[in-house]
Amino acid sequence: MEQKLKLMKKVAYILLFFMAVFYSCNTSKLAKEYKLYQWEKNINYPKEKLSIELANDTTGLFVNNYESTKVFNQDFVFSKIKDDYLIIRNVSQSNPHLISLKQGDTIVLTKGRLLLFYNGDKKYLLSFKKK
């Protein structure tokens, strides 16, 4: 009887250990979806509806609704640096005439927001918050 109790305790400890490891590996400071919002009244913002959807810790989708019926989707691969920076490593496609990501762009994670400086024909400081 005492041996069964010891065996059950060992099994319970092993299960708790694996649950703790699994939970700690899945936690991330990043939310799944972010949308563009105007956080400063004096900054010029684009008219397009922009959003970023993070599929996991390395891939995501940048969405630009540049007209009511037209959407530009861009898959991207990123690397996290010190949990505060996302470096864009690869993009599926780009359009120089639309706001889009480029390889080498840096997205900064600060206070639950994603900040991206867009350096194209027009320059924007884009701020995304959790949906």
N, CA, C and O atoms as a DFTB+ gen file, in Angstrom:
524 C
 N C O
     1  1       0.818      -1.191       0.000
     2  2       0.000       0.000       0.000
     3  2       0.864       1.258       0.000
     4  3       0.599       2.226      -0.712
     5  1       1.902       1.205       0.822
     6  2       2.803       2.356       0.909
     7  2       3.574       2.548      -0.398
     8  3       3.855       3.681      -0.787
     9  1       3.917       1.461      -1.072
    10  2       4.638       1.553      -2.344
    11  2       3.754       2.167      -3.428
    12  3       4.237       2.937      -4.259
    13  1       2.461       1.831      -3.424
    14  2       1.540       2.414      -4.402
    15  2       1.428       3.920      -4.200
    16  3       1.380       4.679      -5.168
    17  1       1.387       4.348      -2.953
    18  2       1.298       5.770      -2.648
    19  2       2.549       6.506      -3.118
    20  3       2.448       7.598      -3.678
    21  1       3.725       5.921      -2.896
    22  2       4.977       6.528      -3.358
    23  2       5.016       6.607      -4.884
    24  3       5.462       7.607      -5.447
    25  1       4.550       5.557      -5.545
    26  2       4.521       5.533      -7.005
    27  2       3.567       6.601      -7.549
    28  3       3.877       7.279      -8.528
    29  1       2.417       6.742      -6.908
    30  2       1.451       7.762      -7.336
    31  2       2.023       9.167      -7.149
    32  3       1.793      10.039      -7.986
    33  1       2.764       9.396      -6.067
    34  2       3.396      10.698      -5.838
    35  2       4.428      10.994      -6.920
    36  3       4.502      12.112      -7.430
    37  1       5.231       9.977      -7.269
    38  2       6.240      10.170      -8.315
    39  2       5.587      10.527      -9.645
    40  3       6.041      11.432     -10.345
    41  1       4.521       9.814      -9.987
    42  2       3.808      10.088     -11.242
    43  2       3.228      11.501     -11.221
    44  3       3.292      12.217     -12.221
    45  1       2.666      11.898     -10.087
    46  2       2.092      13.242      -9.972
    47  2       3.174      14.312     -10.121
    48  3       2.951      15.312     -10.803
    49  1       4.335      14.123      -9.501
    50  2       5.431      15.085      -9.623
    51  2       5.941      15.174     -11.060
    52  3       6.238      16.261     -11.554
    53  1       6.039      14.031     -11.721
    54  2       6.505      14.027     -13.113
    55  2       5.508      14.768     -14.006
    56  3       5.906      15.551     -14.868
    57  1       4.211      14.520     -13.797
    58  2       3.191      15.223     -14.585
    59  2       3.231      16.728     -14.336
    60  3       3.142      17.516     -15.277
    61  1       3.364      17.127     -13.081
    62  2       3.453      18.557     -12.763
    63  2       4.682      19.192     -13.398
    64  3       4.615      20.316     -13.894
    65  1       5.798      18.481     -13.387
    66  2       7.021      18.997     -14.004
    67  2       6.817      19.238     -15.497
    68  3       7.161      20.306     -16.005
    69  1       6.258      18.248     -16.207
    70  2       6.051      18.401     -17.649
    71  2       5.017      19.475     -17.970
    72  3       5.142      20.177     -18.973
    73  1       4.002      19.606     -17.128
    74  2       3.018      20.675     -17.348
    75  2       3.664      22.046     -17.175
    76  3       3.381      22.962     -17.946
    77  1       4.523      22.196     -16.178
    78  2       5.209      23.472     -15.967
    79  2       6.137      23.797     -17.127
    80  3       6.188      24.944     -17.571
    81  1       6.867      22.814     -17.622
    82  2       7.761      23.032     -18.765
    83  2       6.955      23.398     -19.998
    84  3       7.315      24.333     -20.714
    85  1       5.878      22.684     -20.257
    86  2       5.041      22.957     -21.421
    87  2       4.452      24.358     -21.347
    88  3       4.458      25.077     -22.346
    89  1       3.943      24.763     -20.186
    90  2       3.346      26.084     -20.032
    91  2       4.390      27.182     -20.204
    92  3       4.108      28.187     -20.857
    93  1       5.569      27.024     -19.649
    94  2       6.594      28.065     -19.752
    95  2       7.101      28.206     -21.175
    96  3       7.495      29.303     -21.569
    97  1       7.108      27.144     -21.958
    98  2       7.553      27.227     -23.355
    99  2       6.520      27.918     -24.228
   100  3       6.881      28.507     -25.247
   101  1       5.251      27.864     -23.860
   102  2       4.203      28.442     -24.692
   103  2       3.880      29.885     -24.350
   104  3       3.159      30.533     -25.109
   105  1       4.373      30.413     -23.257
   106  2       4.050      31.784     -22.916
   107  2       4.908      32.736     -23.727
   108  3       6.085      32.475     -23.973
   109  1       4.312      33.833     -24.135
   110  2       4.997      34.826     -24.945
   111  2       4.431      36.190     -24.597
   112  3       3.257      36.312     -24.245
   113  1       5.270      37.221     -24.697
   114  2       4.805      38.579     -24.453
   115  2       4.005      39.110     -25.637
   116  3       3.357      40.151     -25.527
   117  1       4.043      38.415     -26.754
   118  2       3.383      38.881     -27.958
   119  2       1.939      38.408     -28.016
   120  3       1.641      37.248     -27.732
   121  1       1.051      39.315     -28.386
   122  2      -0.332      38.935     -28.647
   123  2      -0.412      38.366     -30.055
   124  3       0.566      38.423     -30.801
   125  1      -1.542      37.828     -30.421
   126  2      -1.701      37.238     -31.754
   127  2      -2.026      38.291     -32.811
   128  3      -1.541      38.192     -33.938
   129  1      -2.834      39.297     -32.473
   130  2      -3.270      40.268     -33.470
   131  2      -3.087      41.694     -32.956
   132  3      -3.379      42.006     -31.801
   133  1      -2.594      42.544     -33.849
   134  2      -2.410      43.960     -33.554
   135  2      -3.015      44.772     -34.687
   136  3      -2.964      44.358     -35.845
   137  1      -3.589      45.930     -34.359
   138  2      -4.107      46.815     -35.400
   139  2      -3.529      48.212     -35.204
   140  3      -3.162      48.603     -34.096
   141  1      -3.458      48.956     -36.310
   142  2      -2.911      50.307     -36.288
   143  2      -3.835      51.223     -35.497
   144  3      -5.056      51.158     -35.646
   145  1      -3.261      52.068     -34.666
   146  2      -4.062      53.077     -33.990
   147  2      -3.246      54.351     -33.839
   148  3      -2.016      54.329     -33.852
   149  1      -3.964      55.469     -33.694
   150  2      -3.328      56.778     -33.592
   151  2      -3.118      57.099     -32.118
   152  3      -4.062      57.428     -31.400
   153  1      -1.879      56.999     -31.684
   154  2      -1.578      57.214     -30.268
   155  2      -1.064      58.616     -29.997
   156  3      -0.952      59.020     -28.840
   157  1      -0.752      59.358     -31.040
   158  2      -0.282      60.738     -30.881
   159  2      -1.029      61.605     -31.884
   160  3      -1.015      61.316     -33.081
   161  1      -1.675      62.655     -31.417
   162  2      -2.512      63.503     -32.275
   163  2      -1.701      64.296     -33.295
   164  3      -2.223      64.619     -34.362
   165  1      -0.447      64.618     -33.002
   166  2       0.347      65.484     -33.877
   167  2       1.111      64.728     -34.956
   168  3       1.798      65.351     -35.765
   169  1       1.010      63.419     -34.989
   170  2       1.739      62.623     -35.973
   171  2       0.811      62.296     -37.134
   172  3      -0.355      61.961     -36.929
   173  1       1.331      62.395     -38.352
   174  2       0.572      62.074     -39.554
   175  2       0.463      60.554     -39.698
   176  3       1.474      59.853     -39.654
   177  1      -0.756      60.046     -39.868
   178  2      -0.987      58.611     -40.005
   179  2      -1.538      58.296     -41.389
   180  3      -2.215      59.130     -41.991
   181  1      -1.256      57.108     -41.896
   182  2      -1.804      56.733     -43.206
   183  2      -3.305      56.474     -43.123
   184  3      -3.839      56.201     -42.048
   185  1      -3.972      56.562     -44.259
   186  2      -5.411      56.323     -44.307
   187  2      -5.744      54.832     -44.398
   188  3      -6.885      54.443     -44.151
   189  1      -4.775      54.003     -44.746
   190  2      -5.004      52.572     -44.872
   191  2      -5.264      51.937     -43.505
   192  3      -4.801      52.430     -42.477
   193  1      -6.005      50.846     -43.514
   194  2      -6.207      50.059     -42.294
   195  2      -5.143      48.975     -42.291
   196  3      -5.148      48.091     -43.148
   197  1      -4.245      49.038     -41.342
   198  2      -3.122      48.104     -41.263
   199  2      -3.279      47.210     -40.038
   200  3      -3.797      47.637     -39.006
   201  1      -2.827      45.971     -40.166
   202  2      -2.819      45.072     -39.012
   203  2      -1.688      44.066     -39.160
   204  3      -1.224      43.781     -40.264
   205  1      -1.258      43.539     -38.027
   206  2      -0.225      42.507     -37.977
   207  2      -0.792      41.337     -37.188
   208  3      -1.292      41.509     -36.076
   209  1      -0.710      40.149     -37.768
   210  2      -1.151      38.929     -37.099
   211  2       0.057      38.009     -36.954
   212  3       0.690      37.649     -37.947
   213  1       0.372      37.635     -35.730
   214  2       1.508      36.753     -35.464
   215  2       1.005      35.325     -35.304
   216  3       0.237      35.026     -34.389
   217  1       1.443      34.445     -36.203
   218  2       1.002      33.049     -36.168
   219  2       1.694      32.282     -35.045
   220  3       1.070      31.474     -34.358
   221  1       2.987      32.542     -34.866
   222  2       3.760      31.888     -33.808
   223  2       4.963      32.771     -33.497
   224  3       4.939      33.965     -33.796
   225  1       6.003      32.214     -32.910
   226  2       7.163      33.018     -32.509
   227  2       8.112      33.341     -33.650
   228  3       9.142      33.973     -33.414
   229  1       7.809      32.934     -34.883
   230  2       8.714      33.224     -36.001
   231  2       8.023      33.692     -37.271
   232  3       8.696      34.205     -38.164
   233  1       6.717      33.539     -37.392
   234  2       6.033      33.930     -38.625
   235  2       4.826      34.801     -38.328
   236  3       4.258      34.757     -37.237
   237  1       4.446      35.596     -39.325
   238  2       3.304      36.466     -39.166
   239  2       2.739      36.899     -40.501
   240  3       3.231      36.509     -41.560
   241  1       1.691      37.718     -40.432
   242  2       1.009      38.225     -41.614
   243  2       0.789      39.718     -41.434
   244  3       0.222      40.150     -40.431
   245  1       1.237      40.509     -42.410
   246  2       1.010      41.954     -42.433
   247  2      -0.123      42.205     -43.420
   248  3      -0.034      41.788     -44.575
   249  1      -1.187      42.882     -42.987
   250  2      -2.364      43.111     -43.823
   251  2      -2.544      44.608     -44.022
   252  3      -2.570      45.374     -43.059
   253  1      -2.671      45.023     -45.293
   254  2      -2.899      46.418     -45.652
   255  2      -4.201      46.486     -46.438
   256  3      -4.252      46.065     -47.593
   257  1      -5.260      47.018     -45.813
   258  2      -6.535      47.262     -46.500
   259  2      -6.467      48.658     -47.100
   260  3      -6.937      49.620     -46.492
   261  1      -5.886      48.775     -48.292
   262  2      -5.637      50.093     -48.865
   263  2      -6.851      50.672     -49.571
   264  3      -6.872      51.875     -49.831
   265  1      -7.840      49.891     -49.889
   266  2      -9.132      50.364     -50.379
   267  2     -10.196      49.495     -49.741
   268  3      -9.883      48.469     -49.137
   269  1     -11.444      49.894     -49.868
   270  2     -12.507      49.147     -49.183
   271  2     -12.618      47.704     -49.667
   272  3     -13.032      46.830     -48.906
   273  1     -12.254      47.442     -50.923
   274  2     -12.370      46.081     -51.450
   275  2     -11.028      45.461     -51.808
   276  3     -10.991      44.322     -52.275
   277  1      -9.928      46.173     -51.603
   278  2      -8.613      45.661     -51.990
   279  2      -7.735      45.480     -50.754
   280  3      -7.636      46.358     -49.897
   281  1      -7.105      44.317     -50.695
   282  2      -6.260      43.974     -49.546
   283  2      -4.919      43.471     -50.056
   284  3      -4.856      42.687     -51.003
   285  1      -3.836      43.935     -49.411
   286  2      -2.488      43.444     -49.706
   287  2      -2.017      42.653     -48.495
   288  3      -1.827      43.220     -47.419
   289  1      -1.826      41.343     -48.662
   290  2      -1.352      40.465     -47.590
   291  2       0.112      40.140     -47.815
   292  3       0.544      39.899     -48.942
   293  1       0.855      40.137     -46.746
   294  2       2.293      39.887     -46.832
   295  2       2.702      38.950     -45.697
   296  3       2.667      39.335     -44.528
   297  1       3.090      37.725     -46.041
   298  2       3.628      36.795     -45.045
   299  2       5.066      37.193     -44.737
   300  3       5.804      37.609     -45.631
   301  1       5.465      37.066     -43.469
   302  2       6.841      37.407     -43.118
   303  2       7.381      36.462     -42.056
   304  3       6.635      35.848     -41.293
   305  1       8.701      36.370     -42.036
   306  2       9.429      35.576     -41.048
   307  2      10.265      36.549     -40.231
   308  3      10.902      37.442     -40.789
   309  1      10.268      36.381     -38.907
   310  2      11.019      37.299     -38.053
   311  2      11.806      36.535     -37.007
   312  3      11.556      35.360     -36.738
   313  1      12.769      37.243     -36.423
   314  2      13.540      36.727     -35.289
   315  2      13.320      37.663     -34.117
   316  3      13.268      38.881     -34.289
   317  1      13.190      37.093     -32.922
   318  2      13.062      37.919     -31.718
   319  2      14.439      38.144     -31.128
   320  3      15.232      37.210     -30.999
   321  1      14.721      39.395     -30.768
   322  2      15.971      39.752     -30.111
   323  2      15.601      40.315     -28.737
   324  3      14.923      41.339     -28.648
   325  1      16.036      39.661     -27.683
   326  2      15.825      40.102     -26.295
   327  2      14.356      40.399     -25.977
   328  3      14.085      41.275     -25.156
   329  1      13.420      39.714     -26.586
   330  2      11.979      39.845     -26.337
   331  2      11.415      41.234     -26.610
   332  3      10.220      41.441     -26.402
   333  1      12.213      42.190     -27.063
   334  2      11.716      43.539     -27.311
   335  2      11.814      43.965     -28.767
   336  3      11.266      45.003     -29.139
   337  1      12.490      43.200     -29.587
   338  2      12.682      43.568     -30.988
   339  2      12.332      42.393     -31.888
   340  3      12.687      41.250     -31.602
   341  1      11.633      42.685     -32.973
   342  2      11.366      41.701     -34.010
   343  2      12.089      42.173     -35.265
   344  3      11.801      43.255     -35.777
   345  1      13.013      41.381     -35.759
   346  2      13.757      41.706     -36.972
   347  2      13.131      40.910     -38.116
   348  3      13.060      39.683     -38.054
   349  1      12.680      41.604     -39.156
   350  2      12.073      40.945     -40.308
   351  2      13.182      40.301     -41.126
   352  3      14.058      40.994     -41.645
   353  1      13.148      38.986     -41.242
   354  2      14.179      38.232     -41.963
   355  2      13.800      37.966     -43.413
   356  3      14.667      37.947     -44.286
   357  1      12.517      37.760     -43.676
   358  2      12.090      37.411     -45.024
   359  2      10.634      37.838     -45.201
   360  3       9.837      37.731     -44.269
   361  1      10.285      38.321     -46.396
   362  2       8.905      38.676     -46.721
   363  2       8.491      37.935     -47.987
   364  3       9.313      37.687     -48.870
   365  1       7.214      37.585     -48.065
   366  2       6.735      36.805     -49.208
   367  2       6.680      37.638     -50.476
   368  3       7.003      37.145     -51.556
   369  1       6.277      38.883     -50.357
   370  2       6.168      39.784     -51.501
   371  2       6.247      41.206     -50.986
   372  3       6.062      41.449     -49.794
   373  1       6.518      42.142     -51.873
   374  2       6.528      43.540     -51.462
   375  2       5.940      44.381     -52.581
   376  3       5.929      43.978     -53.744
   377  1       5.458      45.540     -52.213
   378  2       4.893      46.477     -53.171
   379  2       5.425      47.853     -52.807
   380  3       5.078      48.378     -51.749
   381  1       6.258      48.456     -53.654
   382  2       6.843      49.752     -53.311
   383  2       5.830      50.888     -53.264
   384  3       6.130      51.962     -52.743
   385  1       4.631      50.664     -53.802
   386  2       3.617      51.718     -53.830
   387  2       2.669      51.662     -52.635
   388  3       1.838      52.553     -52.460
   389  1       2.789      50.629     -51.820
   390  2       1.935      50.475     -50.642
   391  2       2.792      50.374     -49.392
   392  3       3.972      50.030     -49.463
   393  1       2.200      50.673     -48.258
   394  2       2.897      50.472     -46.991
   395  2       3.022      48.972     -46.772
   396  3       2.019      48.264     -46.682
   397  1       4.248      48.498     -46.686
   398  2       4.499      47.070     -46.500
   399  2       5.820      46.891     -45.768
   400  3       6.592      47.839     -45.621
   401  1       6.075      45.681     -45.314
   402  2       7.325      45.368     -44.630
   403  2       8.425      45.100     -45.643
   404  3       8.171      44.678     -46.772
   405  1       9.654      45.354     -45.212
   406  2      10.829      45.038     -46.028
   407  2      11.772      44.184     -45.185
   408  3      11.752      44.239     -43.955
   409  1      12.582      43.409     -45.859
   410  2      13.575      42.605     -45.154
   411  2      14.515      43.542     -44.405
   412  3      15.003      44.518     -44.974
   413  1      14.767      43.251     -43.145
   414  2      15.640      44.077     -42.323
   415  2      14.902      45.092     -41.466
   416  3      15.518      45.719     -40.604
   417  1      13.591      45.277     -41.676
   418  2      12.820      46.183     -40.824
   419  2      12.849      45.685     -39.385
   420  3      12.940      44.483     -39.132
   421  1      12.772      46.622     -38.451
   422  2      12.757      46.292     -37.031
   423  2      11.450      46.768     -36.423
   424  3      11.067      47.927     -36.585
   425  1      10.776      45.882     -35.731
   426  2       9.562      46.223     -34.999
   427  2       9.911      46.178     -33.520
   428  3      10.478      45.197     -33.040
   429  1       9.572      47.242     -32.798
   430  2       9.894      47.352     -31.375
   431  2       8.640      47.049     -30.561
   432  3       7.572      47.596     -30.836
   433  1       8.764      46.188     -29.571
   434  2       7.674      45.864     -28.661
   435  2       7.860      46.684     -27.392
   436  3       8.853      46.528     -26.682
   437  1       6.894      47.562     -27.112
   438  2       6.986      48.404     -25.925
   439  2       5.597      48.634     -25.339
   440  3       4.687      49.067     -26.046
   441  1       5.435      48.352     -24.076
   442  2       4.194      48.580     -23.339
   443  2       2.974      48.019     -24.065
   444  3       1.945      48.690     -24.153
   445  1       3.076      46.813     -24.577
   446  2       1.949      46.181     -25.250
   447  2       1.679      46.687     -26.648
   448  3       0.666      46.332     -27.249
   449  1       2.574      47.515     -27.180
   450  2       2.423      48.054     -28.537
   451  2       3.566      47.577     -29.404
   452  3       4.646      47.248     -28.914
   453  1       3.311      47.543     -30.703
   454  2       4.360      47.315     -31.684
   455  2       4.600      48.629     -32.404
   456  3       3.654      49.242     -32.898
   457  1       5.847      49.071     -32.472
   458  2       6.197      50.304     -33.172
   459  2       7.043      49.960     -34.386
   460  3       7.984      49.172     -34.295
   461  1       6.700      50.559     -35.529
   462  2       7.421      50.327     -36.775
   463  2       7.607      51.662     -37.464
   464  3       6.637      52.385     -37.689
   465  1       8.855      52.002     -37.806
   466  2       9.113      53.205     -38.589
   467  2       9.106      52.804     -40.049
   468  3       9.979      52.064     -40.502
   469  1       8.101      53.301     -40.801
   470  2       8.004      52.994     -42.227
   471  2       8.754      54.069     -42.993
   472  3       8.439      55.254     -42.883
   473  1       9.742      53.656     -43.764
   474  2      10.590      54.582     -44.511
   475  2      10.381      54.342     -46.004
   476  3      11.170      53.646     -46.642
   477  1       9.323      54.917     -46.554
   478  2       9.018      54.782     -47.978
   479  2       8.909      56.154     -48.609
   480  3       9.619      57.083     -48.225
   481  1       8.003      56.280     -49.595
   482  2       7.769      57.588     -50.205
   483  2       7.379      58.603     -49.136
   484  3       7.877      59.729     -49.116
   485  1       6.479      58.187     -48.250
   486  2       6.130      58.981     -47.075
   487  2       6.656      58.219     -45.870
   488  3       6.724      56.990     -45.887
   489  1       7.023      58.934     -44.843
   490  2       7.566      58.305     -43.644
   491  2       6.507      58.338     -42.542
   492  3       5.878      59.368     -42.299
   493  1       6.322      57.205     -41.886
   494  2       5.336      57.087     -40.818
   495  2       5.949      56.355     -39.635
   496  3       6.754      55.438     -39.798
   497  1       5.552      56.779     -38.439
   498  2       5.822      55.997     -37.238
   499  2       4.519      55.266     -36.929
   500  3       3.568      55.864     -36.424
   501  1       4.481      53.988     -37.229
   502  2       3.265      53.199     -37.090
   503  2       3.230      52.544     -35.720
   504  3       4.212      51.948     -35.279
   505  1       2.105      52.659     -35.061
   506  2       1.922      52.064     -33.746
   507  2       0.745      51.098     -33.811
   508  3      -0.344      51.459     -34.257
   509  1       0.975      49.877     -33.365
   510  2      -0.061      48.849     -33.382
   511  2      -0.361      48.449     -31.948
   512  3       0.553      48.291     -31.138
   513  1      -1.652      48.282     -31.631
   514  2      -2.027      47.790     -30.303
   515  2      -2.800      46.493     -30.457
   516  3      -3.262      46.161     -31.548
   517  1      -2.938      45.765     -29.366
   518  2      -3.631      44.478     -29.381
   519  2      -5.076      44.677     -29.800
   520  3      -5.725      45.641     -29.392
   521  1      -5.580      43.752     -30.623
   522  2      -6.997      43.813     -31.028
   523  2      -7.876      43.385     -29.889
   524  3      -9.099      43.366     -30.027
